[in-house]
């Protein structure tokens, strides 16, 4: 991960955006990246995070299905019955 991508990822992780990063860097007398550069690295970071999230959710779903099958909690058609809890 290069420095620009890391800076954008840090902003995204803390709920900040381009103007927050620009302000922080100006206080430290460091020239900021351009808005278009920020947007490009935001796109790169978002795509990476989305890919990892999808991979992890798929792994979790497979693990849940495997566990459900191992405890014989499936329906007549053999589909695993995974309990879902939703708050709110």
Gaussian input, Z-matrix of N, CA and C with variables (Angstrom, degrees):
# hf/3-21g

backbone

0 1
 N
 C     1     B1
 C     2     B2     1     A1
 N     3     B3     2     A2     1     D1
 C     4     B4     3     A3     2     D2
 C     5     B5     4     A4     3     D3
 N     6     B6     5     A5     4     D4
 C     7     B7     6     A6     5     D5
 C     8     B8     7     A7     6     D6
 N     9     B9     8     A8     7     D7
 C    10    B10     9     A9     8     D8
 C    11    B11    10    A10     9     D9
 N    12    B12    11    A11    10    D10
 C    13    B13    12    A12    11    D11
 C    14    B14    13    A13    12    D12
 N    15    B15    14    A14    13    D13
 C    16    B16    15    A15    14    D14
 C    17    B17    16    A16    15    D15
 N    18    B18    17    A17    16    D16
 C    19    B19    18    A18    17    D17
 C    20    B20    19    A19    18    D18
 N    21    B21    20    A20    19    D19
 C    22    B22    21    A21    20    D20
 C    23    B23    22    A22    21    D21
 N    24    B24    23    A23    22    D22
 C    25    B25    24    A24    23    D23
 C    26    B26    25    A25    24    D24
 N    27    B27    26    A26    25    D25
 C    28    B28    27    A27    26    D26
 C    29    B29    28    A28    27    D27
 N    30    B30    29    A29    28    D28
 C    31    B31    30    A30    29    D29
 C    32    B32    31    A31    30    D30
 N    33    B33    32    A32    31    D31
 C    34    B34    33    A33    32    D32
 C    35    B35    34    A34    33    D33
 N    36    B36    35    A35    34    D34
 C    37    B37    36    A36    35    D35
 C    38    B38    37    A37    36    D36
 N    39    B39    38    A38    37    D37
 C    40    B40    39    A39    38    D38
 C    41    B41    40    A40    39    D39
 N    42    B42    41    A41    40    D40
 C    43    B43    42    A42    41    D41
 C    44    B44    43    A43    42    D42
 N    45    B45    44    A44    43    D43
 C    46    B46    45    A45    44    D44
 C    47    B47    46    A46    45    D45
 N    48    B48    47    A47    46    D46
 C    49    B49    48    A48    47    D47
 C    50    B50    49    A49    48    D48
 N    51    B51    50    A50    49    D49
 C    52    B52    51    A51    50    D50
 C    53    B53    52    A52    51    D51
 N    54    B54    53    A53    52    D52
 C    55    B55    54    A54    53    D53
 C    56    B56    55    A55    54    D54
 N    57    B57    56    A56    55    D55
 C    58    B58    57    A57    56    D56
 C    59    B59    58    A58    57    D57
 N    60    B60    59    A59    58    D58
 C    61    B61    60    A60    59    D59
 C    62    B62    61    A61    60    D60
 N    63    B63    62    A62    61    D61
 C    64    B64    63    A63    62    D62
 C    65    B65    64    A64    63    D63
 N    66    B66    65    A65    64    D64
 C    67    B67    66    A66    65    D65
 C    68    B68    67    A67    66    D66
 N    69    B69    68    A68    67    D67
 C    70    B70    69    A69    68    D68
 C    71    B71    70    A70    69    D69
 N    72    B72    71    A71    70    D70
 C    73    B73    72    A72    71    D71
 C    74    B74    73    A73    72    D72
 N    75    B75    74    A74    73    D73
 C    76    B76    75    A75    74    D74
 C    77    B77    76    A76    75    D75
 N    78    B78    77    A77    76    D76
 C    79    B79    78    A78    77    D77
 C    80    B80    79    A79    78    D78
 N    81    B81    80    A80    79    D79
 C    82    B82    81    A81    80    D80
 C    83    B83    82    A82    81    D81
 N    84    B84    83    A83    82    D82
 C    85    B85    84    A84    83    D83
 C    86    B86    85    A85    84    D84
 N    87    B87    86    A86    85    D85
 C    88    B88    87    A87    86    D86
 C    89    B89    88    A88    87    D87
 N    90    B90    89    A89    88    D88
 C    91    B91    90    A90    89    D89
 C    92    B92    91    A91    90    D90
 N    93    B93    92    A92    91    D91
 C    94    B94    93    A93    92    D92
 C    95    B95    94    A94    93    D93
 N    96    B96    95    A95    94    D94
 C    97    B97    96    A96    95    D95
 C    98    B98    97    A97    96    D96
 N    99    B99    98    A98    97    D97
 C   100   B100    99    A99    98    D98
 C   101   B101   100   A100    99    D99
 N   102   B102   101   A101   100   D100
 C   103   B103   102   A102   101   D101
 C   104   B104   103   A103   102   D102
 N   105   B105   104   A104   103   D103
 C   106   B106   105   A105   104   D104
 C   107   B107   106   A106   105   D105
 N   108   B108   107   A107   106   D106
 C   109   B109   108   A108   107   D107
 C   110   B110   109   A109   108   D108
 N   111   B111   110   A110   109   D109
 C   112   B112   111   A111   110   D110
 C   113   B113   112   A112   111   D111
 N   114   B114   113   A113   112   D112
 C   115   B115   114   A114   113   D113
 C   116   B116   115   A115   114   D114
 N   117   B117   116   A116   115   D115
 C   118   B118   117   A117   116   D116
 C   119   B119   118   A118   117   D117
 N   120   B120   119   A119   118   D118
 C   121   B121   120   A120   119   D119
 C   122   B122   121   A121   120   D120
 N   123   B123   122   A122   121   D121
 C   124   B124   123   A123   122   D122
 C   125   B125   124   A124   123   D123
 N   126   B126   125   A125   124   D124
 C   127   B127   126   A126   125   D125
 C   128   B128   127   A127   126   D126
 N   129   B129   128   A128   127   D127
 C   130   B130   129   A129   128   D128
 C   131   B131   130   A130   129   D129
 N   132   B132   131   A131   130   D130
 C   133   B133   132   A132   131   D131
 C   134   B134   133   A133   132   D132
 N   135   B135   134   A134   133   D133
 C   136   B136   135   A135   134   D134
 C   137   B137   136   A136   135   D135
 N   138   B138   137   A137   136   D136
 C   139   B139   138   A138   137   D137
 C   140   B140   139   A139   138   D138
 N   141   B141   140   A140   139   D139
 C   142   B142   141   A141   140   D140
 C   143   B143   142   A142   141   D141
 N   144   B144   143   A143   142   D142
 C   145   B145   144   A144   143   D143
 C   146   B146   145   A145   144   D144
 N   147   B147   146   A146   145   D145
 C   148   B148   147   A147   146   D146
 C   149   B149   148   A148   147   D147
 N   150   B150   149   A149   148   D148
 C   151   B151   150   A150   149   D149
 C   152   B152   151   A151   150   D150
 N   153   B153   152   A152   151   D151
 C   154   B154   153   A153   152   D152
 C   155   B155   154   A154   153   D153
 N   156   B156   155   A155   154   D154
 C   157   B157   156   A156   155   D155
 C   158   B158   157   A157   156   D156
 N   159   B159   158   A158   157   D157
 C   160   B160   159   A159   158   D158
 C   161   B161   160   A160   159   D159
 N   162   B162   161   A161   160   D160
 C   163   B163   162   A162   161   D161
 C   164   B164   163   A163   162   D162
 N   165   B165   164   A164   163   D163
 C   166   B166   165   A165   164   D164
 C   167   B167   166   A166   165   D165
 N   168   B168   167   A167   166   D166
 C   169   B169   168   A168   167   D167
 C   170   B170   169   A169   168   D168
 N   171   B171   170   A170   169   D169
 C   172   B172   171   A171   170   D170
 C   173   B173   172   A172   171   D171
 N   174   B174   173   A173   172   D172
 C   175   B175   174   A174   173   D173
 C   176   B176   175   A175   174   D174
 N   177   B177   176   A176   175   D175
 C   178   B178   177   A177   176   D176
 C   179   B179   178   A178   177   D177
 N   180   B180   179   A179   178   D178
 C   181   B181   180   A180   179   D179
 C   182   B182   181   A181   180   D180
 N   183   B183   182   A182   181   D181
 C   184   B184   183   A183   182   D182
 C   185   B185   184   A184   183   D183
 N   186   B186   185   A185   184   D184
 C   187   B187   186   A186   185   D185
 C   188   B188   187   A187   186   D186
 N   189   B189   188   A188   187   D187
 C   190   B190   189   A189   188   D188
 C   191   B191   190   A190   189   D189
 N   192   B192   191   A191   190   D190
 C   193   B193   192   A192   191   D191
 C   194   B194   193   A193   192   D192
 N   195   B195   194   A194   193   D193
 C   196   B196   195   A195   194   D194
 C   197   B197   196   A196   195   D195
 N   198   B198   197   A197   196   D196
 C   199   B199   198   A198   197   D197
 C   200   B200   199   A199   198   D198
 N   201   B201   200   A200   199   D199
 C   202   B202   201   A201   200   D200
 C   203   B203   202   A202   201   D201
 N   204   B204   203   A203   202   D202
 C   205   B205   204   A204   203   D203
 C   206   B206   205   A205   204   D204
 N   207   B207   206   A206   205   D205
 C   208   B208   207   A207   206   D206
 C   209   B209   208   A208   207   D207
 N   210   B210   209   A209   208   D208
 C   211   B211   210   A210   209   D209
 C   212   B212   211   A211   210   D210
 N   213   B213   212   A212   211   D211
 C   214   B214   213   A213   212   D212
 C   215   B215   214   A214   213   D213
 N   216   B216   215   A215   214   D214
 C   217   B217   216   A216   215   D215
 C   218   B218   217   A217   216   D216
 N   219   B219   218   A218   217   D217
 C   220   B220   219   A219   218   D218
 C   221   B221   220   A220   219   D219
 N   222   B222   221   A221   220   D220
 C   223   B223   222   A222   221   D221
 C   224   B224   223   A223   222   D222
 N   225   B225   224   A224   223   D223
 C   226   B226   225   A225   224   D224
 C   227   B227   226   A226   225   D225
 N   228   B228   227   A227   226   D226
 C   229   B229   228   A228   227   D227
 C   230   B230   229   A229   228   D228
 N   231   B231   230   A230   229   D229
 C   232   B232   231   A231   230   D230
 C   233   B233   232   A232   231   D231
 N   234   B234   233   A233   232   D232
 C   235   B235   234   A234   233   D233
 C   236   B236   235   A235   234   D234
 N   237   B237   236   A236   235   D235
 C   238   B238   237   A237   236   D236
 C   239   B239   238   A238   237   D237
 N   240   B240   239   A239   238   D238
 C   241   B241   240   A240   239   D239
 C   242   B242   241   A241   240   D240
 N   243   B243   242   A242   241   D241
 C   244   B244   243   A243   242   D242
 C   245   B245   244   A244   243   D243
 N   246   B246   245   A245   244   D244
 C   247   B247   246   A246   245   D245
 C   248   B248   247   A247   246   D246
 N   249   B249   248   A248   247   D247
 C   250   B250   249   A249   248   D248
 C   251   B251   250   A250   249   D249
 N   252   B252   251   A251   250   D250
 C   253   B253   252   A252   251   D251
 C   254   B254   253   A253   252   D252
 N   255   B255   254   A254   253   D253
 C   256   B256   255   A255   254   D254
 C   257   B257   256   A256   255   D255
 N   258   B258   257   A257   256   D256
 C   259   B259   258   A258   257   D257
 C   260   B260   259   A259   258   D258
 N   261   B261   260   A260   259   D259
 C   262   B262   261   A261   260   D260
 C   263   B263   262   A262   261   D261

   B1=1.4521
   B2=1.5265
   B3=1.3270
   B4=1.4623
   B5=1.5311
   B6=1.2976
   B7=1.4631
   B8=1.5295
   B9=1.3262
   B10=1.4645
   B11=1.5264
   B12=1.3304
   B13=1.4633
   B14=1.5204
   B15=1.3237
   B16=1.4642
   B17=1.5239
   B18=1.3221
   B19=1.4674
   B20=1.5243
   B21=1.3170
   B22=1.4625
   B23=1.5286
   B24=1.3201
   B25=1.4676
   B26=1.5250
   B27=1.3256
   B28=1.4611
   B29=1.5155
   B30=1.3215
   B31=1.4742
   B32=1.5207
   B33=1.3082
   B34=1.4619
   B35=1.5296
   B36=1.3197
   B37=1.4678
   B38=1.5142
   B39=1.3139
   B40=1.4659
   B41=1.5232
   B42=1.3259
   B43=1.4591
   B44=1.5144
   B45=1.3103
   B46=1.4628
   B47=1.5213
   B48=1.3084
   B49=1.4540
   B50=1.5131
   B51=1.3159
   B52=1.4584
   B53=1.5252
   B54=1.3262
   B55=1.4731
   B56=1.5274
   B57=1.3397
   B58=1.4620
   B59=1.5242
   B60=1.3300
   B61=1.4582
   B62=1.5291
   B63=1.3254
   B64=1.4641
   B65=1.5374
   B66=1.3278
   B67=1.4682
   B68=1.5270
   B69=1.3300
   B70=1.4647
   B71=1.5261
   B72=1.3217
   B73=1.4625
   B74=1.5248
   B75=1.3237
   B76=1.4678
   B77=1.5281
   B78=1.3191
   B79=1.4703
   B80=1.5298
   B81=1.3343
   B82=1.4665
   B83=1.5275
   B84=1.3407
   B85=1.4627
   B86=1.5367
   B87=1.3450
   B88=1.4616
   B89=1.5273
   B90=1.3239
   B91=1.4665
   B92=1.5344
   B93=1.3320
   B94=1.4688
   B95=1.5222
   B96=1.3163
   B97=1.4628
   B98=1.5298
   B99=1.2970
   B100=1.4680
   B101=1.5260
   B102=1.3040
   B103=1.4648
   B104=1.5296
   B105=1.3204
   B106=1.4703
   B107=1.5304
   B108=1.3319
   B109=1.4659
   B110=1.5191
   B111=1.3357
   B112=1.4648
   B113=1.5318
   B114=1.3336
   B115=1.4688
   B116=1.5206
   B117=1.3349
   B118=1.4683
   B119=1.5275
   B120=1.3305
   B121=1.4647
   B122=1.5307
   B123=1.3202
   B124=1.4696
   B125=1.5293
   B126=1.3280
   B127=1.4638
   B128=1.5246
   B129=1.3295
   B130=1.4652
   B131=1.5271
   B132=1.3296
   B133=1.4629
   B134=1.5216
   B135=1.3201
   B136=1.4682
   B137=1.5234
   B138=1.3221
   B139=1.4647
   B140=1.5244
   B141=1.3203
   B142=1.4630
   B143=1.5168
   B144=1.3183
   B145=1.4676
   B146=1.5230
   B147=1.3284
   B148=1.4622
   B149=1.5268
   B150=1.3239
   B151=1.4643
   B152=1.5261
   B153=1.3271
   B154=1.4661
   B155=1.5278
   B156=1.3281
   B157=1.4671
   B158=1.5261
   B159=1.3238
   B160=1.4587
   B161=1.5260
   B162=1.3309
   B163=1.4617
   B164=1.5318
   B165=1.3240
   B166=1.4669
   B167=1.5253
   B168=1.3374
   B169=1.4646
   B170=1.5277
   B171=1.3301
   B172=1.4606
   B173=1.5199
   B174=1.3356
   B175=1.4652
   B176=1.5249
   B177=1.3271
   B178=1.4652
   B179=1.5273
   B180=1.3215
   B181=1.4647
   B182=1.5224
   B183=1.3251
   B184=1.4640
   B185=1.5236
   B186=1.3171
   B187=1.4637
   B188=1.5286
   B189=1.3325
   B190=1.4715
   B191=1.5260
   B192=1.3252
   B193=1.4645
   B194=1.5255
   B195=1.3170
   B196=1.4657
   B197=1.5286
   B198=1.3239
   B199=1.4670
   B200=1.5280
   B201=1.3246
   B202=1.4614
   B203=1.5242
   B204=1.3212
   B205=1.4665
   B206=1.5238
   B207=1.3349
   B208=1.4725
   B209=1.5235
   B210=1.3303
   B211=1.4675
   B212=1.5329
   B213=1.3312
   B214=1.4689
   B215=1.5210
   B216=1.3091
   B217=1.4588
   B218=1.5247
   B219=1.3429
   B220=1.4571
   B221=1.5235
   B222=1.3167
   B223=1.4623
   B224=1.5222
   B225=1.3384
   B226=1.4647
   B227=1.5216
   B228=1.3173
   B229=1.4619
   B230=1.5258
   B231=1.3276
   B232=1.4559
   B233=1.5117
   B234=1.3317
   B235=1.4603
   B236=1.5234
   B237=1.3346
   B238=1.4677
   B239=1.5252
   B240=1.3168
   B241=1.4616
   B242=1.5213
   B243=1.3054
   B244=1.4584
   B245=1.5249
   B246=1.3458
   B247=1.4646
   B248=1.5310
   B249=1.3224
   B250=1.4616
   B251=1.5185
   B252=1.3293
   B253=1.4573
   B254=1.5216
   B255=1.3181
   B256=1.4649
   B257=1.5205
   B258=1.3052
   B259=1.4621
   B260=1.5170
   B261=1.3173
   B262=1.4557
   B263=1.4495
   A1=107.32
   A2=116.45
   A3=118.06
   A4=110.87
   A5=116.47
   A6=122.26
   A7=112.33
   A8=117.91
   A9=120.21
   A10=111.33
   A11=116.75
   A12=120.28
   A13=110.26
   A14=116.97
   A15=120.74
   A16=111.12
   A17=117.46
   A18=121.19
   A19=110.70
   A20=116.83
   A21=120.89
   A22=110.11
   A23=117.52
   A24=120.83
   A25=110.52
   A26=116.91
   A27=120.66
   A28=111.68
   A29=116.49
   A30=120.44
   A31=110.67
   A32=116.58
   A33=120.50
   A34=111.08
   A35=116.84
   A36=121.39
   A37=112.66
   A38=116.50
   A39=120.35
   A40=112.68
   A41=116.68
   A42=120.37
   A43=114.14
   A44=116.76
   A45=121.21
   A46=110.28
   A47=115.75
   A48=121.08
   A49=111.12
   A50=114.64
   A51=120.98
   A52=112.38
   A53=117.89
   A54=119.73
   A55=111.57
   A56=117.47
   A57=119.94
   A58=111.21
   A59=115.76
   A60=119.90
   A61=110.44
   A62=115.74
   A63=121.18
   A64=110.55
   A65=116.34
   A66=121.17
   A67=111.30
   A68=116.83
   A69=121.11
   A70=111.08
   A71=116.46
   A72=120.03
   A73=111.91
   A74=117.95
   A75=119.83
   A76=110.94
   A77=117.32
   A78=120.80
   A79=110.22
   A80=116.30
   A81=120.92
   A82=112.12
   A83=116.23
   A84=122.51
   A85=112.05
   A86=114.87
   A87=121.79
   A88=107.27
   A89=118.40
   A90=119.31
   A91=110.61
   A92=117.13
   A93=119.61
   A94=111.80
   A95=115.60
   A96=120.06
   A97=108.09
   A98=116.82
   A99=120.24
   A100=109.87
   A101=114.81
   A102=120.59
   A103=111.14
   A104=117.03
   A105=119.87
   A106=111.54
   A107=116.79
   A108=120.21
   A109=109.78
   A110=116.72
   A111=121.27
   A112=109.93
   A113=116.44
   A114=120.51
   A115=111.61
   A116=116.95
   A117=120.78
   A118=110.85
   A119=117.03
   A120=119.92
   A121=111.16
   A122=117.19
   A123=121.21
   A124=109.27
   A125=116.33
   A126=121.15
   A127=110.97
   A128=116.57
   A129=121.76
   A130=110.39
   A131=116.09
   A132=121.08
   A133=110.96
   A134=117.24
   A135=121.16
   A136=111.31
   A137=116.54
   A138=120.48
   A139=110.74
   A140=116.77
   A141=120.62
   A142=112.06
   A143=116.23
   A144=120.31
   A145=110.85
   A146=116.69
   A147=120.28
   A148=110.83
   A149=117.33
   A150=121.34
   A151=110.97
   A152=116.85
   A153=120.72
   A154=110.47
   A155=117.19
   A156=120.87
   A157=110.70
   A158=117.31
   A159=121.03
   A160=110.85
   A161=116.33
   A162=121.08
   A163=110.88
   A164=116.75
   A165=121.11
   A166=111.66
   A167=117.72
   A168=120.25
   A169=111.03
   A170=117.07
   A171=121.10
   A172=110.12
   A173=117.29
   A174=121.20
   A175=111.05
   A176=117.04
   A177=121.14
   A178=110.73
   A179=117.63
   A180=121.07
   A181=110.75
   A182=116.82
   A183=120.42
   A184=110.80
   A185=116.79
   A186=121.18
   A187=110.63
   A188=117.04
   A189=120.99
   A190=110.81
   A191=116.87
   A192=120.60
   A193=110.57
   A194=116.95
   A195=121.96
   A196=110.46
   A197=116.87
   A198=121.12
   A199=110.60
   A200=116.36
   A201=120.85
   A202=110.72
   A203=116.79
   A204=120.99
   A205=110.08
   A206=117.19
   A207=120.62
   A208=112.61
   A209=117.79
   A210=119.98
   A211=110.85
   A212=115.61
   A213=122.72
   A214=113.38
   A215=116.15
   A216=120.50
   A217=108.96
   A218=114.55
   A219=119.07
   A220=108.98
   A221=115.82
   A222=119.44
   A223=110.57
   A224=116.07
   A225=121.60
   A226=112.65
   A227=116.80
   A228=121.06
   A229=112.48
   A230=117.11
   A231=121.03
   A232=115.40
   A233=117.13
   A234=119.94
   A235=109.84
   A236=117.40
   A237=119.65
   A238=111.24
   A239=115.91
   A240=121.60
   A241=107.83
   A242=115.30
   A243=121.57
   A244=108.28
   A245=117.09
   A246=118.41
   A247=111.07
   A248=115.89
   A249=121.49
   A250=108.38
   A251=116.03
   A252=121.35
   A253=107.53
   A254=116.21
   A255=120.92
   A256=108.72
   A257=116.02
   A258=120.92
   A259=109.23
   A260=115.65
   A261=120.19
   A262=111.86
   D1=125.50
   D2=179.65
   D3=-80.70
   D4=172.20
   D5=-174.24
   D6=-60.78
   D7=-42.29
   D8=179.60
   D9=-63.26
   D10=-44.23
   D11=179.02
   D12=-64.11
   D13=-40.97
   D14=178.90
   D15=-63.61
   D16=-40.61
   D17=179.22
   D18=-64.15
   D19=-43.16
   D20=179.21
   D21=-67.04
   D22=-42.82
   D23=178.20
   D24=-60.96
   D25=-39.07
   D26=176.91
   D27=-63.22
   D28=-42.73
   D29=176.67
   D30=-61.75
   D31=-45.44
   D32=-179.31
   D33=-63.48
   D34=-40.24
   D35=-178.64
   D36=-65.31
   D37=-29.58
   D38=-177.24
   D39=-100.68
   D40=6.57
   D41=177.92
   D42=77.63
   D43=21.65
   D44=179.50
   D45=-105.55
   D46=170.10
   D47=179.85
   D48=-133.06
   D49=-163.43
   D50=-175.37
   D51=-58.93
   D52=-47.13
   D53=-176.38
   D54=-64.50
   D55=-34.53
   D56=176.63
   D57=-66.09
   D58=-42.91
   D59=178.78
   D60=-64.91
   D61=-42.30
   D62=179.75
   D63=-59.64
   D64=-43.91
   D65=179.48
   D66=-64.24
   D67=-46.01
   D68=179.39
   D69=-59.46
   D70=-47.23
   D71=-178.90
   D72=-66.07
   D73=-34.98
   D74=179.79
   D75=-66.96
   D76=-35.77
   D77=176.90
   D78=-63.24
   D79=-32.95
   D80=179.68
   D81=-90.41
   D82=5.02
   D83=-179.61
   D84=59.13
   D85=40.98
   D86=177.49
   D87=-115.23
   D88=126.43
   D89=179.45
   D90=-66.24
   D91=132.66
   D92=-179.38
   D93=-80.95
   D94=162.94
   D95=172.40
   D96=-71.40
   D97=161.86
   D98=178.95
   D99=-71.73
   D100=161.26
   D101=178.45
   D102=-60.29
   D103=-39.71
   D104=-179.86
   D105=-67.75
   D106=-36.04
   D107=175.94
   D108=-65.71
   D109=-42.86
   D110=177.61
   D111=-58.29
   D112=-46.33
   D113=-178.95
   D114=-61.18
   D115=-40.56
   D116=179.44
   D117=-63.97
   D118=-44.44
   D119=179.71
   D120=-71.32
   D121=-28.83
   D122=174.21
   D123=-64.54
   D124=-42.99
   D125=178.28
   D126=-62.45
   D127=-44.65
   D128=179.38
   D129=-61.35
   D130=-47.72
   D131=-178.44
   D132=-64.37
   D133=-45.00
   D134=179.99
   D135=-60.47
   D136=-43.05
   D137=179.75
   D138=-63.42
   D139=-40.87
   D140=178.18
   D141=-64.69
   D142=-45.21
   D143=179.34
   D144=-63.90
   D145=-39.79
   D146=179.56
   D147=-64.06
   D148=-42.11
   D149=179.67
   D150=-63.22
   D151=-43.46
   D152=179.38
   D153=-66.41
   D154=-42.36
   D155=179.12
   D156=-60.79
   D157=-44.26
   D158=179.09
   D159=-62.21
   D160=-43.67
   D161=179.05
   D162=-60.89
   D163=-46.33
   D164=-178.34
   D165=-67.52
   D166=-38.69
   D167=178.12
   D168=-66.92
   D169=-37.55
   D170=177.28
   D171=-64.62
   D172=-44.80
   D173=177.33
   D174=-59.85
   D175=-43.43
   D176=-179.60
   D177=-64.69
   D178=-41.34
   D179=179.25
   D180=-64.43
   D181=-41.37
   D182=178.31
   D183=-64.95
   D184=-40.37
   D185=178.32
   D186=-63.99
   D187=-42.80
   D188=178.39
   D189=-63.38
   D190=-44.00
   D191=179.40
   D192=-63.21
   D193=-42.73
   D194=179.19
   D195=-61.25
   D196=-44.79
   D197=179.11
   D198=-64.22
   D199=-43.69
   D200=-179.02
   D201=-61.47
   D202=-41.77
   D203=177.94
   D204=-65.59
   D205=-39.98
   D206=-178.33
   D207=-64.75
   D208=-25.09
   D209=178.25
   D210=-103.26
   D211=16.68
   D212=177.16
   D213=56.19
   D214=42.48
   D215=177.54
   D216=-107.64
   D217=70.28
   D218=177.42
   D219=-131.95
   D220=165.34
   D221=-178.59
   D222=-87.97
   D223=-176.10
   D224=-177.29
   D225=-60.70
   D226=-27.75
   D227=-178.32
   D228=-89.09
   D229=0.18
   D230=177.98
   D231=89.31
   D232=5.22
   D233=178.35
   D234=-80.69
   D235=133.83
   D236=178.78
   D237=-64.98
   D238=136.24
   D239=176.47
   D240=-99.14
   D241=100.03
   D242=-177.38
   D243=-99.14
   D244=118.65
   D245=178.58
   D246=-66.60
   D247=141.11
   D248=179.28
   D249=-123.50
   D250=131.49
   D251=177.75
   D252=-114.58
   D253=128.52
   D254=178.80
   D255=-126.21
   D256=120.48
   D257=177.76
   D258=-95.59
   D259=144.72
   D260=172.86
   D261=94.52

